[in-house]
């Protein structure tokens, strides 16, 4: 039994379909990962149903003077603010080889880690 269920979307925010043609369902960690990704990408006030949600990382990246530590801090903050995530498990940073930012976390009561990768092109909407 899953605690959380939602429609599953891929990295391009498109629905994923099963072989039967049904929309795939995201469960538990996948749902929370999708929610955290949305919170990272939007700015506060963008979502009418949740006006306080949003870290505006896309806007941060567009500012050429922003440091990696500022982006990493925003990623970490988005995860820590989600009450479903154990804050002691949150790790964030930037992979210097790939240039991708990463965010790793575990839900309360789970042993499975969730990992989100953010490519600069994704963050800039390119």
PyMOL commands that set and color helices and strands:
alter all, ss='L'
color gray80, all
select helices_A, chain A and resi 29-41+57-62+68-80+87-89+120-124
alter helices_A, ss='H'
color red, helices_A
select strands_A, chain A and resi 5-7+25-27+91-94+101-106+113-118
alter strands_A, ss='S'
color yellow, strands_A
deselect
rebuild
show_as cartoon
